[in-house]
Amino acid sequence: MSESNITSAAIIGTGSFGTAVAKLLTPQLDRIVLIGRDAETAAAINRDHKNPHYLSNIPLGENVQASCQLEDALVHPLVIFAVPTSATRSTAIRLAAAGLPTTTVLLSCAKGIEKDTGDRMSQLLREVFSDNPIAVLSGPNHAEELATGMATCAVIGSEDHDLAVRLQDLFTLPHFRSYTSDDLAGIEFGGAVKNVYAIAAGMAHGLGLGDNAVAALVTRALAEMTRLGIALGGRIETFSGLSGVGDLIVTCFSEHSRNHRVGIALGGGKTLEEAVAALGMVAEGVPNTLSIHEAARRVGVRTPIIDSVYSVLYEGKPVEQAMKELLTRNPRPEHS
């Protein structure tokens, strides 16, 4: 058992990441409740100790239960948000209305920024919960590997150092190493924008452009991510860390990456609707492209890769044309 004084948790979201976190924390906590919207899914988890829809081959511990009642989160000292970014605000508002105690720790695992407002998830949570302790978790953490105990690392971000250390203790296992940071802006923007670059890398793979081209694209994506992230309040060193280059690499190359798979489908000639339908799950990079493109325009940062993905997803530009335009842009110094 972890030495942290957090002994139980509610995880909101019964998708693949929520399920993986429940599996990860099973040896660390006395009780875990997975909260979703579907009563049949909750009943199946409680009966079979497996999620029938996500990571269905992963057994969950006896201390993991499921519910479709958000009020069941109120008795736990830690609430983990593992819902898509588009659902975070509405979920938070409902949880606040249910009477969540101000002492409850809120941990966001969502990777994205809110459309129209441009809010990061920690900012959104702070708007709704003015007094609660808030933290974020990010890094190269694909659910499929997390759930099977494969080695990985993450960064826990919070402005409250003591809270970050408490969560670090909770999220420290033989196969899971966590670090702390107080740069929430850098952590959250890195985690959000890498989804867009994963679509770009997937498109390049789908077109058959080769490893050299994809490596160059990802390298330039890191430069672009850092440039935009600093303009939006992050620190340069964060983008060379786990939530920056670490998450960027895994998302742009892993077979588990939903965004990469969407990009491959687009590069192979599918429409966006066909690519998303074939995936059958949420690919955060699709809505993130809208919100991040908007954020880049607000601060006036040059983002050619984001612009290219945006042109394909939302302006109907052919993938081949978008990739060609990226490669034939005017030459410039590398570090500018």
C-alpha positions as CSV (number, residue, x, y, z in Angstrom):
1,M,0.0,0.0,0.0
2,S,1.2,3.5,-0.8
3,E,2.3,5.7,2.1
4,S,0.2,8.5,0.7
5,N,-2.8,9.4,2.9
6,I,-5.1,8.9,-0.1
7,T,-6.6,5.4,0.5
8,S,-9.4,5.4,-2.1
9,A,-10.3,7.1,-5.4
10,A,-13.1,7.7,-7.9
11,I,-12.2,7.6,-11.5
12,I,-14.6,9.4,-13.8
13,G,-14.6,7.7,-17.2
14,T,-14.8,4.0,-18.0
15,G,-12.9,4.2,-21.2
16,S,-9.5,2.7,-21.8
17,F,-7.5,5.2,-19.8
18,G,-9.8,5.2,-16.8
19,T,-9.7,1.4,-16.8
20,A,-5.9,1.4,-17.1
21,V,-5.6,3.8,-14.2
22,A,-7.9,1.6,-12.1
23,K,-5.7,-1.3,-12.9
24,L,-2.5,0.6,-12.1
25,L,-3.8,1.9,-8.7
26,T,-5.3,-1.4,-7.6
27,P,-2.3,-2.3,-5.3
28,Q,-2.1,1.2,-4.0
29,L,-5.7,1.9,-2.8
30,D,-8.2,0.2,-0.6
31,R,-11.2,1.1,-2.8
32,I,-11.6,2.4,-6.4
33,V,-14.9,3.2,-8.1
34,L,-15.0,3.6,-11.9
35,I,-17.9,6.0,-12.8
36,G,-19.4,5.9,-16.2
37,R,-22.7,6.7,-17.9
38,D,-23.8,3.1,-18.9
39,A,-25.5,1.0,-16.3
40,E,-24.8,-2.2,-18.2
41,T,-21.1,-1.5,-18.4
42,A,-21.0,-0.9,-14.6
43,A,-22.9,-4.1,-13.9
44,A,-20.5,-6.1,-16.2
45,I,-17.5,-4.7,-14.4
46,N,-18.9,-5.5,-11.0
47,R,-19.9,-9.0,-12.1
48,D,-16.9,-10.0,-14.2
49,H,-14.2,-7.7,-12.9
50,K,-13.4,-6.7,-16.5
51,N,-14.5,-3.8,-18.7
52,P,-16.5,-5.3,-21.5
53,H,-15.8,-2.5,-24.0
54,Y,-12.2,-1.3,-23.3
55,L,-9.2,-3.4,-22.4
56,S,-11.6,-6.3,-22.1
57,N,-8.8,-8.8,-21.4
58,I,-7.5,-6.9,-18.4
59,P,-8.7,-8.3,-15.0
60,L,-9.6,-5.7,-12.4
61,G,-9.1,-6.2,-8.7
62,E,-11.8,-7.0,-6.2
63,N,-11.3,-3.5,-4.8
64,V,-12.4,-2.0,-8.1
65,Q,-16.2,-1.4,-8.4
66,A,-18.2,0.5,-11.0
67,S,-21.1,2.9,-10.9
68,C,-23.1,5.2,-13.1
69,Q,-23.9,7.5,-10.3
70,L,-21.6,10.6,-10.1
71,E,-22.6,11.1,-6.5
72,D,-20.6,8.0,-5.6
73,A,-17.4,10.1,-6.1
74,L,-18.2,12.3,-3.2
75,V,-16.9,10.0,-0.4
76,H,-13.4,9.6,-2.0
77,P,-10.4,11.9,-1.2
78,L,-9.3,11.7,-4.8
79,V,-11.3,12.2,-8.0
80,I,-9.5,11.4,-11.3
81,F,-10.9,12.9,-14.5
82,A,-10.5,10.4,-17.3
83,V,-13.2,11.7,-19.7
84,P,-12.6,13.5,-23.0
85,T,-11.8,17.2,-22.9
86,S,-15.2,18.0,-24.4
87,A,-16.9,16.4,-21.5
88,T,-14.7,17.7,-18.7
89,R,-16.6,21.0,-18.0
90,S,-20.1,19.4,-17.9
91,T,-18.9,16.6,-15.7
92,A,-17.2,19.1,-13.3
93,I,-20.3,21.2,-13.1
94,R,-22.4,18.2,-12.3
95,L,-19.9,17.1,-9.7
96,A,-19.9,20.5,-8.1
97,A,-23.7,20.6,-8.0
98,A,-23.7,17.2,-6.2
99,G,-21.7,18.8,-3.4
100,L,-18.1,17.7,-3.8
101,P,-16.1,18.5,-0.6
102,T,-13.5,21.3,-1.0
103,T,-10.9,19.0,0.4
104,T,-11.2,16.5,-2.4
105,V,-8.1,16.3,-4.7
106,L,-8.9,16.6,-8.4
107,L,-6.5,15.0,-10.9
108,S,-7.0,15.6,-14.6
109,C,-5.7,13.0,-17.1
110,A,-7.4,14.6,-20.2
111,K,-5.0,15.8,-22.9
112,G,-6.5,18.8,-24.7
113,I,-7.7,22.4,-24.4
114,E,-11.3,23.5,-24.5
115,K,-12.7,24.8,-27.8
116,D,-13.7,28.5,-27.8
117,T,-12.4,29.3,-24.3
118,G,-8.9,27.8,-24.9
119,D,-8.9,26.8,-21.3
120,R,-6.5,24.0,-20.1
121,M,-8.2,21.3,-18.0
122,S,-6.7,22.6,-14.8
123,Q,-7.9,26.1,-15.5
124,L,-11.4,24.7,-16.3
125,L,-11.5,22.8,-13.0
126,R,-10.3,25.8,-11.1
127,E,-13.2,27.8,-12.5
128,V,-15.7,25.3,-11.2
129,F,-13.9,24.3,-8.0
130,S,-12.3,27.4,-6.5
131,D,-10.9,25.8,-3.4
132,N,-10.1,22.2,-4.2
133,P,-6.5,20.9,-4.6
134,I,-5.9,20.4,-8.4
135,A,-3.2,18.5,-10.3
136,V,-2.6,17.0,-13.7
137,L,-1.0,13.8,-14.9
138,S,0.7,13.5,-18.4
139,G,3.4,11.7,-20.3
140,P,3.9,8.8,-22.7
141,N,1.2,6.6,-21.1
142,H,-0.8,4.6,-23.6
143,A,-3.5,2.7,-21.8
144,E,-2.8,-0.6,-23.5
145,E,0.7,-0.7,-22.0
146,L,-0.2,0.9,-18.7
147,A,-2.8,-1.8,-18.0
148,T,-0.5,-4.7,-18.7
149,G,2.3,-3.4,-16.3
150,M,4.8,-2.4,-19.0
151,A,7.3,0.2,-17.8
152,T,6.5,3.8,-18.2
153,C,7.0,7.3,-16.7
154,A,4.7,10.3,-16.1
155,V,4.9,13.8,-14.8
156,I,2.5,15.1,-12.1
157,G,1.9,18.8,-12.3
158,S,0.6,21.0,-9.5
159,E,1.2,24.5,-8.2
160,D,1.0,22.9,-4.7
161,H,4.4,21.0,-4.3
162,D,3.2,19.0,-1.3
163,L,0.2,17.8,-3.3
164,A,2.4,16.8,-6.2
165,V,4.6,14.8,-3.9
166,R,1.6,13.0,-2.3
167,L,0.4,12.0,-5.8
168,Q,3.9,11.1,-6.8
169,D,4.0,8.6,-3.9
170,L,0.6,7.2,-5.0
171,F,1.8,6.9,-8.6
172,T,5.1,5.2,-7.9
173,L,5.2,1.5,-8.6
174,P,7.9,-0.9,-9.8
175,H,6.8,-0.4,-13.4
176,F,5.6,3.2,-13.1
177,R,7.9,6.1,-12.3
178,S,6.5,9.6,-11.8
179,Y,8.2,13.0,-11.6
180,T,6.8,16.4,-10.4
181,S,6.6,19.8,-11.9
182,D,4.8,23.1,-11.2
183,D,4.6,24.0,-14.9
184,L,0.9,23.2,-15.5
185,A,0.8,25.3,-18.7
186,G,3.7,23.5,-20.3
187,I,2.5,20.0,-19.2
188,E,-1.0,20.5,-20.5
189,F,-0.2,22.2,-23.8
190,G,2.4,19.6,-24.6
191,G,-0.2,16.8,-23.9
192,A,-2.8,18.6,-26.0
193,V,-0.8,19.6,-29.1
194,K,1.0,16.3,-29.5
195,N,-2.3,14.8,-30.6
196,V,-2.3,17.1,-33.7
197,Y,1.2,16.2,-34.6
198,A,0.3,12.5,-34.3
199,I,-2.3,13.0,-37.0
200,A,0.3,14.7,-39.2
201,A,2.8,11.9,-38.6
202,G,0.1,9.4,-39.4
203,M,-0.8,11.2,-42.7
204,A,2.9,11.0,-43.7
205,H,3.0,7.3,-42.9
206,G,-0.2,6.8,-44.8
207,L,1.2,8.5,-47.8
208,G,4.3,6.3,-47.7
209,L,6.7,9.2,-47.4
210,G,9.3,7.1,-45.5
211,D,11.0,7.2,-42.1
212,N,13.3,10.2,-43.0
213,A,10.3,12.4,-43.7
214,V,8.4,11.4,-40.6
215,A,11.4,11.9,-38.4
216,A,11.9,15.3,-39.9
217,L,8.3,16.2,-39.4
218,V,8.3,15.1,-35.7
219,T,11.5,17.0,-35.1
220,R,10.0,20.2,-36.5
221,A,6.8,19.5,-34.6
222,L,8.8,19.6,-31.4
223,A,10.2,23.0,-32.4
224,E,6.7,24.2,-33.2
225,M,5.3,22.8,-30.0
226,T,7.9,24.5,-27.9
227,R,7.4,27.9,-29.7
228,L,3.7,27.8,-29.2
229,G,3.8,26.4,-25.7
230,I,6.2,29.1,-24.5
231,A,3.9,31.8,-26.0
232,L,1.0,30.2,-24.1
233,G,2.8,30.3,-20.7
234,G,4.8,27.1,-20.6
235,R,8.5,26.8,-19.8
236,I,11.0,25.6,-22.4
237,E,12.4,22.8,-20.3
238,T,9.0,21.2,-20.0
239,F,8.8,20.5,-23.7
240,S,12.0,18.5,-23.6
241,G,10.4,16.4,-20.8
242,L,7.9,13.6,-20.5
243,S,4.8,15.6,-21.4
244,G,6.6,17.2,-24.3
245,V,9.0,15.2,-26.4
246,G,8.2,12.0,-24.5
247,D,4.5,12.0,-25.3
248,L,5.2,13.4,-28.8
249,I,7.4,10.4,-29.7
250,V,5.0,7.7,-28.5
251,T,1.9,9.3,-30.0
252,C,3.5,9.8,-33.4
253,F,4.9,6.3,-33.7
254,S,2.9,3.9,-31.6
255,E,0.4,1.4,-32.9
256,H,-1.8,2.3,-29.9
257,S,-2.1,6.0,-30.9
258,R,-5.6,6.7,-32.0
259,N,-4.6,10.0,-33.5
260,H,-1.8,8.4,-35.5
261,R,-4.2,5.8,-36.8
262,V,-6.6,8.5,-37.9
263,G,-3.7,10.2,-39.8
264,I,-2.8,6.9,-41.5
265,A,-6.4,6.4,-42.6
266,L,-6.5,10.0,-44.0
267,G,-3.2,9.4,-45.8
268,G,-4.6,6.2,-47.2
269,G,-7.5,8.1,-48.8
270,K,-10.3,7.8,-46.3
271,T,-12.4,10.8,-45.4
272,L,-12.3,12.2,-41.8
273,E,-15.7,10.7,-41.1
274,E,-14.5,7.3,-42.4
275,A,-11.3,7.5,-40.4
276,V,-13.1,8.4,-37.1
277,A,-15.8,5.8,-37.7
278,A,-13.2,3.1,-38.3
279,L,-11.5,4.0,-35.1
280,G,-14.6,3.6,-33.0
281,M,-13.2,5.7,-30.2
282,V,-12.4,9.3,-29.4
283,A,-9.3,10.7,-31.1
284,E,-8.7,13.9,-29.1
285,G,-6.5,15.3,-31.9
286,V,-9.5,16.0,-34.1
287,P,-11.3,18.5,-31.8
288,N,-7.9,19.6,-30.4
289,T,-6.8,20.8,-33.9
290,L,-9.7,23.3,-33.8
291,S,-8.9,24.6,-30.3
292,I,-5.1,24.7,-30.7
293,H,-5.4,26.3,-34.1
294,E,-7.5,29.0,-32.5
295,A,-5.0,29.4,-29.6
296,A,-2.1,29.8,-32.0
297,R,-4.0,32.5,-33.9
298,R,-4.7,34.4,-30.7
299,V,-1.0,34.6,-29.8
300,G,0.2,35.1,-33.4
301,V,2.6,32.1,-33.4
302,R,3.8,30.5,-36.6
303,T,2.5,26.9,-36.7
304,P,2.8,25.4,-40.2
305,I,2.2,21.8,-39.1
306,I,-0.9,22.6,-37.1
307,D,-2.1,24.7,-40.0
308,S,-1.6,21.8,-42.4
309,V,-3.6,19.4,-40.2
310,Y,-6.3,22.0,-39.8
311,S,-6.5,22.5,-43.6
312,V,-7.0,18.8,-44.1
313,L,-9.5,18.2,-41.3
314,Y,-11.6,21.4,-41.6
315,E,-10.9,23.0,-45.0
316,G,-11.0,19.9,-47.2
317,K,-7.5,20.2,-48.5
318,P,-6.1,16.9,-49.9
319,V,-3.5,15.2,-47.7
320,E,-1.0,15.0,-50.5
321,Q,-1.2,18.8,-51.2
322,A,-0.9,19.7,-47.5
323,M,2.2,17.5,-47.1
324,K,3.7,18.9,-50.3
325,E,3.2,22.5,-49.1
326,L,4.9,21.7,-45.8
327,L,8.0,20.3,-47.7
328,T,8.2,23.2,-50.2
329,R,7.9,26.1,-47.8
330,N,10.5,28.8,-48.1
331,P,13.9,27.8,-46.7
332,R,14.8,29.3,-43.3
333,P,17.4,28.8,-40.5
334,E,16.6,25.7,-38.4
335,H,16.5,27.6,-35.0
336,S,14.2,30.5,-35.8
